[in-house]
Amino acid sequence: MSLTISLRSETLKLKRTLSLYLCVLAAAFGPFMSFLEYIDMDPAAPKGLPWIDHFMRGREPLCAALLPLYVILICTLLLQIEYRDKTWKQVLSSPQKMINVFLAKFITLQLMILLFLLGFNLFMAITALVAEVLHPELYNGKIDFYKIFTTNAQSYILIIGVSAVQFWLSLRFKNFIAPLAIGFGLWFLAPMMLFQFKWSIVEQYPYAFTMLSVLPSFMPTFKANAISYQLYSIATAVVFLSLAFVEFKTRKIRG
């Protein structure tokens, strides 16, 4: 059985979960907060701002909290399907290669992350229309679609390391609480490392990469090294995805 068929099987399983609802609700949360800001906006606010400011302002909460938290939640939800339904034996007895089963699950996770980013940008576009209605002179000028695309691509690369770590954790534990608790704890450690302990190692810490990428916008003295963060994220993904596959083949993680 090919990887394509395995992937189709994994995507069909989403119909039995809350994954798509979680994706839509999580993607809409940040733009909804922007909508509330436009309602209460100070009449003396600057006018004639470039449209890209609207999308970049929405990226701050996305990278600081929404994206990593969504990845932790969606990864746990997707990987617990087989444990919840006790279908691992059925899946592995089907004519599918183990590598195809493994990759299909990871690719499905990545598709859900990309769908979340797409939804977030669509909702941000809707709030842009709201802003135009409520404050016609607030924004002016063309939209820089290239910058929107590149910043979203950057956000995706920055989170791919976390997705691999959470993928490994969610495969490893039958109890869904364990990967959730560990994931939230690791994410919460990132701002502690940066603001309270002031550890320089935070710049090699996967759960901090998305937050660090937007930090210069509200902490100008901080110099983000976005290229290094992306490379570290890719390296983290390779290491933990390899570890997850080795455990998937050798340990009885399927229950």
Phi and psi in degrees as a GROMACS rama.xvg file:
@    title "Ramachandran Plot"
@    xaxis  label "Phi"
@    yaxis  label "Psi"
@TYPE xy
-79.458  166.226  SER-2
-62.1119  -34.9238  LEU-3
-60.9562  -42.8821  THR-4
-68.9166  -39.1598  ILE-5
-62.9379  -40.2671  SER-6
-65.74  -40.3587  LEU-7
-63.0062  -39.8218  ARG-8
-62.0228  -41.025  SER-9
-67.5723  -40.3792  GLU-10
-68.1546  -32.7886  THR-11
-65.8603  -29.2973  LEU-12
-66.9932  -20.7823  LYS-13
-62.6663  -24.3896  LEU-14
-64.8553  -22.3265  LYS-15
-94.5071  7.99578  ARG-16
-126.253  177.547  THR-17
-93.5722  13.3485  LEU-18
-57.4679  -48.4913  SER-19
-66.9281  -38.4737  LEU-20
-64.5742  -41.9683  TYR-21
-61.8479  -41.0948  LEU-22
-60.7614  -47.4971  CYS-23
-66.5091  -46.1371  VAL-24
-64.5332  -42.4776  LEU-25
-66.2874  -40.1831  ALA-26
-66.2433  -31.1535  ALA-27
-83.5678  -17.8376  ALA-28
-62.3526  -50.8486  PHE-29
-61.0938  -51.2621  GLY-30
-58.3101  -34.5201  PRO-31
-63.7085  -38.6273  PHE-32
-63.4273  -37.567  MET-33
-63.9715  -40.0551  SER-34
-58.1402  -43.1745  PHE-35
-65.7416  -35.2926  LEU-36
-63.8308  -39.3593  GLU-37
-67.6918  -31.4286  TYR-38
-66.4976  -39.748  ILE-39
-99.1511  18.4763  ASP-40
-67.7893  140.906  MET-41
-65.4162  128.687  ASP-42
-58.7417  -22.8216  PRO-43
-87.461  8.92834  ALA-44
-62.6895  150.419  ALA-45
-56.6136  147.272  PRO-46
-112.864  166.107  LYS-47
69.0432  28.4812  GLY-48
-73.4222  150.065  LEU-49
-67.9478  145.64  PRO-50
-60.793  -27.4726  TRP-51
-62.568  -25.3813  ILE-52
-60.6553  -36.599  ASP-53
-61.0897  -45.9339  HIS-54
-74.3427  -35.4576  PHE-55
-70.9271  -33.642  MET-56
-66.8192  -34.2575  ARG-57
-70.8435  -23.8683  GLY-58
-70.7124  -25.5945  ARG-59
-61.4673  -55.6025  GLU-60
-66.4642  -29.1202  PRO-61
-59.3089  -51.045  LEU-62
-79.6882  -31.3533  CYS-63
-71.063  -36.1994  ALA-64
-143.279  -49.3919  ALA-65
-60.5487  -46.849  LEU-66
-67.2876  -51.3142  LEU-67
-61.9018  -39.1299  PRO-68
-66.9169  -38.743  LEU-69
-62.3192  -43.8542  TYR-70
-61.638  -42.2521  VAL-71
-60.7764  -45.1207  ILE-72
-69.0536  -48.6044  LEU-73
-69.2953  -34.4545  ILE-74
-65.0912  -45.4531  CYS-75
-61.9068  -42.9152  THR-76
-63.9366  -45.1332  LEU-77
-68.5565  -42.0481  LEU-78
-78.6477  -13.0914  LEU-79
-89.6815  -1.53159  GLN-80
-58.2614  -48.7483  ILE-81
-69.356  -36.6585  GLU-82
-66.8115  -43.3968  TYR-83
-63.5871  -44.6374  ARG-84
-89.5111  -2.91697  ASP-85
55.1191  49.3917  LYS-86
-114.905  12.0906  THR-87
-59.6384  -43.6569  TRP-88
-62.2864  -38.6968  LYS-89
-66.1158  -42.5418  GLN-90
-63.9549  -45.0207  VAL-91
-79.3114  -15.8558  LEU-92
-88.2129  -8.56534  SER-93
-74.6284  160.206  SER-94
-74.7438  60.4864  PRO-95
-124.19  139.606  GLN-96
-70.249  146.223  LYS-97
-59.5003  -37.8306  MET-98
-64.6392  -34.2929  ILE-99
-69.6496  -41.135  ASN-100
-61.1793  -46.309  VAL-101
-62.2262  -51.3259  PHE-102
-67.0595  -35.5946  LEU-103
-61.8563  -39.8984  ALA-104
-67.5444  -41.7083  LYS-105
-68.8918  -40.6547  PHE-106
-65.2576  -39.125  ILE-107
-60.3274  -41.2354  THR-108
-59.5283  -44.6874  LEU-109
-64.8543  -37.1038  GLN-110
-63.7599  -37.6494  LEU-111
-68.1652  -34.4074  MET-112
-67.6804  -44.5893  ILE-113
-64.8359  -38.0173  LEU-114
-63.4377  -38.9997  LEU-115
-61.4704  -46.0833  PHE-116
-63.7262  -40.1765  LEU-117
-62.7963  -46.2223  LEU-118
-61.9893  -41.0078  GLY-119
-59.1309  -44.8991  PHE-120
-69.0274  -35.0079  ASN-121
-65.0147  -42.2231  LEU-122
-68.059  -34.2795  PHE-123
-65.3063  -35.7868  MET-124
-65.3302  -37.562  ALA-125
-64.4355  -42.9922  ILE-126
-67.452  -25.5178  THR-127
-65.3842  -39.5603  ALA-128
-64.5828  -38.8206  LEU-129
-63.1554  -42.8121  VAL-130
-61.743  -38.0069  ALA-131
-65.6687  -36.6115  GLU-132
-71.9442  -45.8458  VAL-133
-75.4756  -36.1308  LEU-134
-136.124  79.5247  HIS-135
-57.7895  -27.1389  PRO-136
-101.281  5.32207  GLU-137
-66.8261  -45.9788  LEU-138
-115.256  153.336  TYR-139
-155.225  149.742  ASN-140
99.86  171.922  GLY-141
-76.0893  158.472  LYS-142
-89.8643  132.71  ILE-143
-87.6176  86.4611  ASP-144
-64.3813  -33.3382  PHE-145
-62.9967  -42.9808  TYR-146
-67.5537  -38.405  LYS-147
-61.378  -44.3747  ILE-148
-64.3697  -46.816  PHE-149
-67.1169  -37.5579  THR-150
-69.6534  -34.2054  THR-151
-69.9986  -38.783  ASN-152
-63.1732  -40.4016  ALA-153
-62.5971  -44.1578  GLN-154
-60.2348  -40.7705  SER-155
-63.8332  -45.2756  TYR-156
-64.5044  -37.7946  ILE-157
-65.5976  -27.1795  LEU-158
-95.4672  -9.07036  ILE-159
-66.1706  -30.7984  ILE-160
-64.8632  -45.0286  GLY-161
-61.9272  -39.5058  VAL-162
-62.7862  -36.427  SER-163
-70.1327  -40.0716  ALA-164
-62.6586  -47.5848  VAL-165
-67.2927  -32.4619  GLN-166
-61.8382  -45.7349  PHE-167
-62.2781  -46.7252  TRP-168
-62.0447  -41.2607  LEU-169
-72.3123  -28.215  SER-170
-74.5197  -31.4631  LEU-171
-76.2719  -34.2283  ARG-172
-109.826  131.579  PHE-173
-71.5987  -38.1792  LYS-174
-78.418  121.547  ASN-175
-67  -19.8416  PHE-176
-67.3229  -35.7791  ILE-177
-61.0859  -55.1205  ALA-178
-63.7572  -32.5417  PRO-179
-64.6452  -49.8825  LEU-180
-63.7138  -43.8142  ALA-181
-64.1761  -43.955  ILE-182
-61.8463  -47.6399  GLY-183
-62.3634  -39.6741  PHE-184
-64.0732  -43.905  GLY-185
-65.4245  -37.7063  LEU-186
-67.3661  -43.6372  TRP-187
-64.9513  -27.0171  PHE-188
-66.8854  -28.1066  LEU-189
-58.3231  -55.558  ALA-190
-65.3737  -28.0582  PRO-191
-64.9302  -43.3404  MET-192
-62.871  -36.8593  MET-193
-80.9689  -50.8778  LEU-194
-92.7618  -34.1883  PHE-195
-94.9674  -51.9529  GLN-196
-87.1907  -22.0069  PHE-197
54.8253  47.7568  LYS-198
-84.9816  130.208  TRP-199
-69.9076  -20.4436  SER-200
-66.7563  -10.801  ILE-201
-58.8033  -24.8089  VAL-202
-77.9657  -2.04059  GLU-203
-116.953  11.3505  GLN-204
-96.8941  114.541  TYR-205
-55.516  -37.4623  PRO-206
-73.6922  -5.57069  TYR-207
-102.51  -10.8833  ALA-208
-60.0638  -46.7509  PHE-209
-64.8633  -39.0737  THR-210
-65.3568  -43.6871  MET-211
-63.9988  -29.5579  LEU-212
-68.212  -24.0316  SER-213
-108.063  -1.42229  VAL-214
-60.3575  -39.1691  LEU-215
-59.5247  -22.6236  PRO-216
-68.2742  -29.8134  SER-217
-122.695  6.00731  PHE-218
-142.558  74.815  MET-219
-57.4408  -23.6201  PRO-220
-73.1377  -15.4996  THR-221
-86.0465  131.228  PHE-222
-105.373  102.639  LYS-223
-74.627  137.051  ALA-224
-108.775  76.788  ASN-225
-60.4066  -36.0909  ALA-226
-63.7543  -45.0331  ILE-227
-63.5073  -41.1153  SER-228
-61.0814  -40.2304  TYR-229
-66.2949  -40.6644  GLN-230
-65.498  -42.7966  LEU-231
-61.6448  -39.39  TYR-232
-65.02  -43.6543  SER-233
-63.8457  -42.8055  ILE-234
-62.4129  -40.905  ALA-235
-61.6558  -42.5265  THR-236
-62.2694  -43.2318  ALA-237
-63.1535  -45.2227  VAL-238
-63.9022  -50.5359  VAL-239
-77.1667  -28.0069  PHE-240
-69.5939  -38.3221  LEU-241
-64.1876  -44.7155  SER-242
-61.0388  -42.2579  LEU-243
-63.1778  -40.4584  ALA-244
-69.1165  -39.6403  PHE-245
-60.3017  -45.4122  VAL-246
-67.2221  -35.9508  GLU-247
-61.2561  -35.3418  PHE-248
-83.9775  -33.6838  LYS-249
-104.549  -27.296  THR-250
-103.194  155.563  ARG-251
-86.1296  69.5057  LYS-252
-90.2036  -1.3762  ILE-253
-88.3061  -23.6014  ARG-254
